[in-house]
Amino acid sequence: MHPFEAGHPEVPDYLSDHDDPAHLFSRLQRVVIHLELLQNEAVAPFDIGFRDFVILATLGKEPSPHELPVTKIAEYVLRPMGSISQALDRVERAGLVSRRASPDDRRSVLVSLTPAGLRFAEDVKASYDDTRKRVFKRLTDGELDRIDDAVTTLLAALDADYQENH
């Protein structure tokens, strides 16, 4: 019996009830909890929180010099400016990023990865990739494709809702 089939002794009914749309959010919340546990496991050896790593990873995806305005970072990682500022303080003290005033707009602050920050982000990403692969090897390519399609659709709906309500 699949662990999330109705009647499985180790799973509460609300996690296996596919007839009630509200239970989908319960299952999604359980996915979020599992993801947070895996994310924390992946970054633990590096003495950084996953939310701070996400900032480094976001900058690492940008072309050299791996730089973005603080406002874009906050927008991309869905965090308020105060939270971003505190996180940037932490990673800047660690020598992983640098901040400077934008030459185009002195009110705007640009954040860039330092060379050490780029190496660090790549090392943490490798650990995170290993953790992700450990989970994904339990799924077929077809299952991964269906999940990706469904999550992409859900993410578009969540992003639209966020934009309309924040």
Residue, then its C-alpha position, 0 to 999 in steps of 0.5 A: m500500500h502506498p503511504f499516501e493511500a487512504g487507510h494507510p495506518e501511518v498517514p492521517d486521513y487529511l493527507s490522503d483525502h483527494d476529495d477535499p481541495a482544502h486537504l491539498f494545502s495540508r499536503l503542500q504544507r507537508v511538502v514545505i516542511h520536508l523541503e525546509l528539513l532537506q534545505n537545512e540539512a544541505v547547508a548545515p555543514f557550511d554554517i549558513g542558513f538556507r534563506d541566506f544561501v538563497i540570496l547568494a544563489t540568486l546572485g550566482k545566477e546573474p552574469s558576472p559580476h553577479e550583481l543585483p539591486v537590493t530591491k530586486i533581490a527582495e523581489y526575487v526571494l519574496r522577502p521584505m526589505g528589512s529581512i534582506s538587509q539583515a541577511l545582507d549584513r550577515v553575508e557581508r560580514a562573512g566576506l561573501v558579498s559587497r555592497r555599493a551605491s549604484p552609479d546610475d542612482r545613488r539611492s539604489v544599492l547594488v549587491s555583488l558576490t565576492p570571489a569567495g562568495l561565488r566559490f562558497a555559493e557553488d560549494v553550498k549549491a553542490s551540497y544542495d544538488d546532492t540532497r535534491k538528487r537523493v530525493f529525485k532518484r525515487l521518482t521516474d522522469g515522467e513523475l518529475d515532469r508531471i510534478d514540474d508542470a503542476v508546480t509551475t502552474l501552481l506557482a504562477a497562480l501563487d505569484a499572481d495572487y501575491q502580486e495582486n495582494h501585496 
